[in-house]
Amino acid sequence: MRIPNHIGIIPDGNRRWATRAGLAKKDGYIHGLTPGLDLLRLAWEAGVREITYYGFTTDNCKRPPEQVFAFSKACVEAIRRIASEPVSLLVLGDQNSSVFPEELRPYTVRTDLNGGGMRVNFLVNYGWEWDLAELNAPGSNRRQICNALRSHDISRVDLVIRWGGMRRLSGFLPVQSVYADFFVVDRLWPDFQPDDFFQALQWYQAQDVTLGG
């Protein structure tokens, strides 16, 4: 089986899941923690070398304060759990904001944990405009543009998997995802099942990966 080197994860549907469960929208985020760790372990076992989770964006911070607090807290807990695994961890996002959790600052430089292992990136208070802000570049070549990204330590994405049924990137790593294949899972993220991941891998086998060539 051809395994993508780098998979991007958009874990959508937490608020809809909470509403369907009769909970407040803010209460949905905490139910996405176990799926995140389960998926990490499945990806590692499958031979994936790098995985990037979409935590929350600068645009998400326009939501009601109780939701912002809830998804920020959930990201801190998710990264605490990931940090107990053998990973090379990077948290990336705009730190110059009160919404960026102080607990995550130690991981804003890539850190090998428990002997190192799969590269794991977690986007926290990330915005595509923030990522591209240092590009000043008429006439710059591809290498210069990529090196100027604030996300320059994140490699090209081969496959993006989005839960929750929506069919959009929502600003997820626009440069790295420029040639990514995109697989949508209709199931809401807190209802994650391992078969979601395996179906995405199976679907990926049928894609013609040419990178434009």
MIVO-11593 format. One line per 2 residues: number of its first residue (from 0); their letters; for each residue x, y, z of N, C-alpha, C. Coordinates in Angstrom, 2 decimals, m for minus. Atoms other than C-alpha are relative to their C-alpha. Example, Ala and Ser with C-alpha at 12.3 -4.5 7.8 and 13.67 -1.06 7.14 Angstrom:
BEGIN
0) as) 0.89:m1.19:0.00:12.30:m4.50:7.80:0.90:1.20:0.00  m0.82:m1.19:m0.06:13.67:m1.06:7.14:m0.77:1.09:0.73
This chain:
BEGIN
0) mr) 0.84:m1.20:0.00:0.00:0.00:0.00:0.88:1.25:0.00  m0.73:m1.28:0.07:1.24:3.49:m0.89:m0.50:0.90:1.14
2) ip) 0.37:m0.78:m1.18:1.25:5.47:2.36:0.43:1.46:m0.19  m0.41:m1.41:0.09:1.19:9.29:2.26:1.01:0.34:1.09
4) nh) m1.01:m0.40:m0.98:4.23:10.77:3.97:m0.58:0.93:1.05  0.51:m1.05:m0.89:2.28:13.67:5.46:m1.51:0.11:m0.18
6) ig) 1.45:m0.11:0.02:m1.40:13.77:6.38:m0.42:1.21:0.83  0.61:m1.11:m0.72:m3.32:16.89:7.38:m1.37:m0.40:0.51
8) ii) 1.24:0.41:m0.65:m6.25:16.48:9.76:m0.82:1.24:0.35  0.93:m1.07:m0.35:m9.23:18.86:9.92:m1.14:m0.65:0.77
10) pd) 0.95:0.73:m0.85:m11.31:17.60:12.88:m1.27:0.82:0.25  1.15:m0.88:m0.05:m14.60:19.36:12.20:m1.24:m0.72:0.53
12) gn) 1.28:0.54:m0.40:m18.07:18.88:13.65:m0.23:m0.06:1.50  0.13:0.08:m1.46:m17.51:19.29:17.39:m1.27:0.71:0.51
14) rr) 1.17:m0.76:m0.48:m20.22:21.95:17.85:m1.30:m0.67:m0.44  1.21:0.69:0.46:m22.76:20.10:15.70:m0.25:m1.26:0.81
16) wa) 0.12:1.20:m0.82:m22.05:16.94:17.66:m0.60:0.34:1.36  0.51:m0.41:m1.32:m22.67:18.77:20.94:m1.48:0.34:m0.07
18) tr) 1.40:m0.37:0.15:m25.95:20.21:19.69:m0.89:m1.23:m0.12  0.77:1.23:0.18:m27.16:16.79:18.58:m0.08:m0.81:1.30
20) ag) m0.03:0.73:m1.26:m26.18:15.40:21.99:m0.72:0.75:1.12  0.71:m0.77:m1.00:m28.20:18.08:23.77:0.90:0.79:0.92
22) la) m0.97:m0.74:m0.79:m25.10:19.88:25.04:0.18:1.41:m0.55  m0.41:m1.30:0.51:m23.89:23.45:24.76:1.10:m0.20:m1.04
24) kk) m0.99:0.15:1.07:m21.72:24.00:21.66:1.42:m0.11:0.54  m1.36:m0.01:m0.55:m18.65:24.66:23.80:0.40:m1.37:0.55
26) dg) m0.29:1.29:m0.62:m18.94:21.17:25.29:0.40:m1.08:m1.00  m0.35:1.01:0.99:m18.22:19.42:22.01:1.49:m0.23:m0.14
28) yi) m1.43:0.08:0.30:m14.50:20.13:21.84:0.71:m1.08:0.82  m0.68:0.96:m0.87:m13.46:17.98:24.77:m0.20:m1.43:m0.47
30) hg) 0.28:1.36:0.48:m15.01:14.95:23.06:0.84:m0.35:m1.23  m0.91:0.30:1.12:m12.46:15.24:20.23:1.39:m0.42:0.43
32) lt) m1.34:0.31:m0.48:m9.48:14.42:22.45:0.39:m1.45:m0.26  m0.33:1.41:0.21:m9.61:10.63:22.36:0.16:m0.35:m1.47
34) pg) m0.23:0.27:1.42:m10.11:10.50:18.57:1.36:0.48:m0.50  m1.28:m0.53:0.46:m7.02:12.67:18.10:1.15:m0.93:0.32
36) ld) m1.08:0.90:m0.39:m4.76:10.30:20.02:m0.14:m1.35:m0.69  0.21:1.26:0.72:m6.34:7.21:18.47:0.52:0.11:m1.43
38) ll) m0.43:m0.19:1.38:m5.68:8.63:15.01:1.52:0.10:m0.10  m1.45:m0.10:m0.02:m2.09:9.51:15.88:0.64:m1.39:0.02
40) rl) m0.58:1.35:m0.11:m1.38:5.91:16.85:m0.25:m0.83:m1.25  0.28:0.71:1.25:m3.09:4.53:13.75:0.94:0.46:m1.11
42) aw) m0.88:m0.54:1.03:m1.06:6.83:11.52:1.42:m0.49:0.18  m1.35:0.49:m0.28:2.17:5.83:13.22:0.14:m1.47:m0.40
44) ea) m0.04:1.42:0.35:1.37:2.14:12.83:m0.04:m0.22:m1.51  0.11:0.13:1.46:0.55:2.68:9.15:1.27:0.44:m0.73
46) gv) m1.24:m0.45:0.63:3.95:4.29:8.49:m0.03:1.44:m0.46  0.02:m1.42:0.31:2.90:7.93:8.14:1.15:0.68:0.72
48) re) m1.17:m0.64:m0.58:5.93:10.14:8.77:m0.30:1.34:0.67  0.31:m1.32:m0.54:4.24:13.44:9.54:m1.52:0.19:m0.01
50) it) 1.43:m0.26:m0.10:0.79:14.55:10.67:m0.19:1.41:0.56  0.30:m1.35:m0.48:m0.65:18.03:11.15:m1.47:0.08:0.37
52) yy) 1.36:m0.19:m0.49:m3.73:18.71:13.25:m0.36:1.49:m0.08  0.53:m1.36:0.00:m5.84:21.82:12.70:m0.69:0.22:1.34
54) gf) 0.57:m0.25:m1.30:m6.45:23.01:16.25:m1.06:1.08:m0.05  0.95:m1.08:0.24:m8.02:26.44:15.94:0.71:1.13:m0.72
56) tt) m0.52:m1.05:0.86:m7.59:29.45:13.70:m0.25:1.37:0.61  0.24:m1.38:m0.42:m7.41:33.19:14.18:m1.45:0.38:m0.27
58) dn) 1.41:m0.30:0.31:m10.85:33.36:12.53:m0.94:m0.67:1.01  0.83:0.66:m1.01:m12.26:30.83:15.04:m0.16:0.85:1.26
60) ck) 0.02:m0.81:m1.23:m11.48:33.35:17.77:m1.07:1.10:m0.04  1.14:m0.91:0.07:m14.42:35.46:16.54:m1.24:m0.61:0.64
62) rp) 1.14:0.68:m0.59:m16.73:32.91:18.16:m0.22:0.51:1.44  0.26:m0.45:m1.37:m18.34:33.52:21.59:1.14:m0.39:0.94
64) pe) m1.15:0.24:m0.89:m15.76:33.73:24.42:0.01:m1.38:0.66  0.02:1.30:m0.66:m16.94:30.53:26.09:0.45:m1.11:m0.94
66) qv) m0.48:0.99:0.97:m16.27:28.60:22.87:1.49:0.13:m0.21  m1.44:m0.22:0.17:m12.84:30.19:22.43:0.75:m0.63:1.17
68) fa) m0.64:0.58:m1.18:m11.92:29.21:25.99:m0.03:m1.53:m0.09  0.16:1.46:0.04:m13.24:25.67:25.43:0.92:m0.64:m1.03
70) fs) m0.86:0.66:0.98:m11.38:24.92:22.20:1.47:0.25:0.29  m1.39:m0.22:m0.41:m8.20:26.52:23.53:0.41:m1.00:1.08
72) ka) m0.27:0.97:m1.06:m8.38:24.34:26.64:0.13:m1.40:m0.57  m0.06:1.33:0.61:m9.06:21.27:24.51:1.31:m0.21:m0.75
74) cv) m1.28:0.11:0.71:m5.97:21.99:22.38:1.14:m0.24:0.98  m1.03:0.22:m1.01:m3.81:22.24:25.50:0.00:m1.44:0.48
76) ea) 0.09:1.38:m0.48:m5.08:18.89:26.72:0.40:m0.99:m1.09  m0.39:0.88:1.10:m4.68:17.30:23.28:1.52:m0.07:m0.13
78) ir) m1.46:m0.03:0.15:m1.05:18.40:23.08:0.68:m0.63:1.21  m0.55:0.68:m1.18:m0.42:17.23:26.65:0.00:m1.51:m0.22
80) ri) 0.08:1.43:0.26:m1.57:13.77:25.58:0.98:m0.42:m1.09  m0.93:0.32:1.09:0.42:13.83:22.34:1.44:0.01:0.51
82) as) m1.36:m0.12:m0.52:3.52:14.88:24.30:0.44:m1.21:0.81  m0.36:1.23:m0.70:3.40:11.56:26.14:0.39:m1.12:m0.96
84) ep) m0.32:0.98:1.04:3.99:9.72:22.83:1.41:0.27:m0.54  m1.31:m0.23:0.64:7.31:9.24:20.95:m0.17:0.80:m1.30
86) vs) 0.27:m0.89:1.13:6.96:12.24:18.62:1.03:1.12:m0.05  m0.74:m1.25:0.18:8.78:15.26:17.25:m1.05:1.09:m0.18
88) ll) 1.19:m0.84:m0.10:6.30:17.97:18.21:0.30:1.47:m0.29  m0.06:m1.43:0.26:5.78:21.48:16.88:m1.40:0.59:0.11
90) vl) 1.23:m0.78:m0.06:2.99:23.89:17.86:0.24:1.29:m0.76  m0.20:m1.15:0.88:2.57:26.60:15.25:m1.22:0.90:m0.02
92) gd) 1.07:m0.97:0.07:0.49:29.75:15.35:0.47:1.35:0.52  m0.33:m1.36:m0.41:0.42:33.43:16.23:0.06:0.07:1.52
94) qn) m0.19:m0.06:m1.44:1.88:33.68:19.71:m0.26:1.40:0.57  0.16:m1.38:m0.45:1.40:37.45:19.86:m1.47:0.34:0.20
96) ss) 1.44:m0.15:m0.22:m2.17:37.12:21.04:m0.32:m0.60:1.36  0.39:0.50:m1.32:m3.84:36.62:24.38:m0.66:m1.36:m0.06
98) vf) 0.67:1.30:0.10:m5.63:33.55:23.04:0.99:m1.16:m0.16  m0.98:1.09:0.13:m2.39:31.61:22.48:0.33:m0.52:1.39
100) pe) m0.18:0.53:m1.35:m2.11:29.26:25.47:1.47:0.02:0.45  m1.36:m0.09:m0.53:0.96:29.94:27.61:0.62:m1.38:0.18
102) el) m0.52:1.35:m0.25:1.28:26.22:28.35:0.68:m0.59:m1.23  m0.51:0.61:1.23:2.15:25.56:24.70:1.26:0.67:m0.53
104) rp) m1.19:m0.70:0.51:5.03:28.01:24.28:1.25:m0.87:m0.06  m1.20:0.84:0.12:7.69:25.36:25.04:0.07:m0.83:m1.28
106) yt) 0.02:0.85:1.20:6.59:23.46:21.93:0.00:0.81:m1.30  m0.02:m0.81:1.22:6.77:26.40:19.51:1.33:m0.12:m0.74
108) vr) m1.20:0.47:0.68:10.25:25.10:18.66:m0.11:m1.52:m0.03  0.19:1.46:0.12:10.22:21.52:17.37:0.80:m0.72:1.08
110) td) m0.57:0.67:m1.16:10.90:19.21:20.30:m0.20:m1.50:m0.13  0.09:1.47:m0.02:11.70:15.49:20.30:m0.36:m0.45:1.40
112) ln) 0.51:0.47:m1.28:9.80:13.74:23.07:0.01:m1.52:0.05  0.00:1.46:m0.21:10.19:10.23:24.46:0.80:m0.73:m1.06
114) gg) m0.87:0.60:1.01:12.99:9.48:22.03:m0.27:0.45:m1.41  0.34:m0.48:1.34:11.35:11.24:19.09:m0.75:m1.06:m0.79
116) gm) 0.77:0.91:0.84:9.38:9.66:16.28:m0.68:0.77:m1.10  0.73:m0.68:1.05:6.71:10.81:13.86:m0.05:1.50:0.26
118) rv) 0.12:m1.46:m0.11:6.69:14.54:13.18:m1.49:0.33:0.16  1.38:m0.39:m0.29:3.51:15.97:14.71:m0.04:1.52:0.10
120) nf) 0.20:m1.45:m0.02:2.42:19.54:14.01:m1.42:0.29:0.47  1.31:m0.36:m0.51:m0.45:21.22:15.82:m0.17:1.50:m0.21
122) lv) 0.23:m1.40:0.34:m1.86:24.48:14.47:m0.92:0.63:1.04  0.72:m0.65:m1.09:m2.98:26.76:17.31:0.02:1.50:m0.24
124) ny) 0.12:m1.42:0.36:m4.26:30.28:16.63:0.75:0.26:m1.31  m0.65:m0.08:1.32:m3.10:29.72:13.05:m0.91:0.75:m0.97
126) gw) 0.71:m0.66:1.09:m4.08:31.94:10.15:0.86:m0.02:m1.25  m0.80:0.08:1.23:m3.03:31.58:6.54:0.65:1.34:m0.32
128) ew) m0.61:m1.31:0.25:m2.44:35.33:6.26:1.19:0.23:0.91  m1.12:m0.09:m0.94:m0.26:35.23:9.36:1.17:m0.83:m0.52
130) dl) m1.04:0.90:0.49:1.67:32.31:7.84:0.77:0.63:m1.17  m0.60:m0.54:1.22:2.32:34.16:4.57:0.48:1.45:0.16
132) ae) m0.22:m1.43:m0.19:2.96:37.57:6.13:1.41:0.46:m0.35  m1.38:m0.39:0.28:6.73:37.51:5.56:0.35:m0.08:m1.49
134) ln) m0.28:0.08:1.43:6.40:36.97:1.81:m0.06:1.41:m0.59  m0.07:m1.36:0.51:7.51:40.15:0.13:0.57:0.00:m1.41
136) ap) m0.81:0.67:0.94:8.44:38.58:m3.01:m0.13:0.10:m1.48  m0.03:0.11:1.44:8.16:39.67:m6.60:1.33:m0.55:m0.46
138) gs) m1.22:0.59:0.55:10.64:37.54:m8.48:0.62:m1.07:0.86  m0.56:1.05:m0.84:11.30:35.16:m5.59:m0.29:m1.37:m0.62
140) nr) 0.24:1.35:0.50:11.71:31.50:m6.53:m0.69:m0.85:1.06  0.80:0.85:m0.88:9.92:28.58:m4.98:0.70:m0.22:1.34
142) rq) m0.73:0.26:m1.24:12.67:27.86:m2.43:m0.04:1.21:0.92  0.03:m1.21:m0.83:12.78:31.47:m1.24:m1.39:0.21:0.61
144) ic) 1.36:m0.16:m0.51:8.99:31.60:m0.89:m0.26:m0.98:1.14  0.25:1.01:m1.03:8.85:28.34:1.10:0.79:0.30:1.27
146) na) m0.81:m0.32:m1.17:11.68:29.44:3.40:m0.54:1.19:0.77  0.56:m1.18:m0.65:9.83:32.69:4.13:m1.28:m0.29:0.76
148) lr) 1.22:0.36:m0.73:6.75:30.86:5.42:0.30:m0.12:1.49  m0.14:0.25:m1.42:6.25:30.93:9.16:m0.16:m1.49:0.31
150) sh) 0.16:1.46:m0.13:5.33:27.26:8.67:1.06:m0.75:m0.79  m1.00:0.59:0.89:8.57:26.51:6.81:0.51:m1.35:0.48
152) di) m0.46:1.29:m0.53:9.36:23.57:9.11:m1.03:m1.11:m0.19  1.02:1.00:0.29:6.21:21.76:7.95:0.09:m0.37:m1.47
154) sr) m0.23:0.45:1.36:6.57:19.65:4.82:m1.27:0.02:m0.84  1.14:0.06:0.92:4.32:19.32:1.77:m0.98:m1.07:0.47
156) vd) 1.06:0.93:m0.42:1.00:17.65:2.61:m0.43:m0.86:m1.18  0.43:0.92:1.04:0.08:14.56:0.59:m1.51:m0.23:0.00
158) lv) 1.41:0.34:m0.14:m3.42:13.92:1.93:m0.59:0.82:1.14  0.76:m0.69:m1.04:m5.88:16.10:3.84:m1.28:m0.81:0.23
160) ir) 1.25:0.68:m0.37:m8.70:14.31:5.70:m0.81:0.96:0.86  0.87:m0.88:m0.77:m11.61:16.41:6.90:m1.24:m0.76:0.45
162) wg) 1.23:0.58:m0.56:m14.32:15.12:9.21:m1.10:1.06:0.01  1.13:m0.91:m0.16:m17.79:16.64:9.46:m0.73:0.35:m1.28
164) gm) 0.75:m0.14:1.24:m18.82:16.59:5.80:0.25:1.24:m0.82  m0.26:m1.22:0.77:m17.61:20.05:4.75:1.12:m0.23:m1.00
166) rr) m0.96:0.21:1.08:m15.62:20.30:1.53:0.76:1.29:m0.28  m0.84:m1.19:0.17:m13.23:23.18:2.08:1.22:m0.14:0.89
168) ls) m1.24:0.03:m0.76:m9.68:23.70:3.33:m0.03:0.90:1.22  0.10:m0.94:m1.12:m10.63:26.58:5.64:1.36:0.59:0.38
170) gf) m1.28:m0.65:m0.24:m7.17:28.11:5.25:1.10:m0.90:0.50  m0.98:0.96:m0.53:m5.27:24.94:6.20:1.26:m0.03:m0.85
172) lp) m1.32:0.08:0.63:m1.58:25.32:5.25:m0.08:0.13:m1.52  0.29:m0.11:1.43:m2.31:26.73:1.78:1.17:m0.33:m0.92
174) vq) m1.15:0.31:0.86:1.23:26.38:0.43:0.30:m1.49:0.04  m0.32:1.43:m0.11:1.92:22.89:1.76:m1.09:m0.88:m0.60
176) sv) 1.12:0.82:0.49:m1.52:21.68:0.65:m0.31:0.23:m1.47  0.33:m0.41:1.37:m1.30:23.03:m2.90:m0.23:m1.19:m0.92
178) ya) 0.19:1.19:0.82:m1.07:19.50:m4.38:m0.60:m1.16:0.81  0.54:1.07:m0.84:m2.74:17.56:m1.56:m1.28:m0.58:m0.57
180) df) 1.30:0.62:0.25:m5.49:15.06:m2.24:m0.88:0.23:1.23  0.92:m0.46:m1.04:m8.60:15.80:m0.19:m1.11:m1.03:0.17
182) fv) 0.99:1.04:m0.30:m10.76:13.14:1.47:m0.94:0.50:1.09  1.00:m0.50:m0.94:m14.00:14.02:3.28:m0.70:m1.17:0.69
184) vd) 0.76:0.96:m0.81:m15.54:11.97:6.09:m1.26:0.71:0.47  1.25:m0.64:m0.42:m19.21:12.77:6.69:m0.23:m0.09:1.51
186) rl) 0.15:0.18:m1.44:m19.02:11.52:10.27:0.58:1.20:0.75  m0.51:m1.09:m0.81:m18.57:14.25:12.89:1.21:m0.48:0.81
188) wp) m1.27:0.38:m0.60:m15.15:14.30:14.51:m0.12:m0.76:1.32  0.07:0.77:m1.25:m16.16:13.17:18.03:m0.49:m1.44:m0.19
190) df) 0.46:1.36:0.29:m17.73:10.08:16.41:1.03:m0.79:m0.81  m1.07:0.65:0.76:m14.39:9.14:14.77:0.02:m1.51:0.21
192) qp) m0.20:1.44:m0.01:m13.97:5.48:13.87:1.29:m0.32:m0.76  m1.22:0.34:0.73:m10.69:3.82:12.81:m0.22:m0.23:m1.49
194) dd) 0.28:0.26:1.42:m12.36:2.83:9.54:0.01:1.28:m0.82  m0.10:m1.27:0.72:m12.51:6.53:8.62:1.40:0.16:m0.59
196) ff) m1.39:m0.12:0.42:m8.73:6.54:8.43:0.36:m1.03:m1.06  m0.35:1.05:0.96:m8.45:3.23:6.63:m0.68:0.22:m1.35
198) qa) 0.66:m0.32:1.26:m11.02:4.30:4.03:0.74:1.10:m0.74  m0.77:m1.08:0.63:m9.01:7.46:3.40:1.27:m0.54:m0.65
200) lq) m1.21:0.60:0.58:m5.85:5.42:2.87:m0.33:m0.82:m1.25  0.40:0.80:1.16:m7.68:3.06:0.52:m0.35:0.89:m1.18
202) wy) 0.35:m0.95:1.05:m9.09:5.97:m1.46:1.25:0.62:m0.61  m1.25:m0.62:0.46:m5.61:7.48:m1.69:0.73:m0.88:m1.01
204) qa) m0.69:0.91:0.93:m4.37:4.38:m3.52:m0.42:0.24:m1.45  0.53:m0.18:1.36:m6.56:5.27:m6.52:0.32:1.36:m0.59
206) qd) m0.28:m1.34:0.50:m5.31:8.85:m6.82:1.27:0.02:m0.83  m1.13:m0.12:0.91:m2.91:9.77:m9.58:0.86:1.17:0.47
208) vt) m0.81:m1.05:m0.60:m0.20:11.70:m7.73:1.08:0.41:m0.99  m0.96:m0.46:1.01:1.63:13.69:m10.40:0.70:1.30:0.40
210) lg) m0.50:m1.31:m0.40:2.31:17.00:m8.59:0.08:0.96:m1.18  0.10:m0.90:1.14:1.32:18.72:m11.81:0.82:m0.43:m1.19
212) g) m0.87:0.43:1.09:3.79:16.78:m13.96:m0.69:m0.92:m0.97
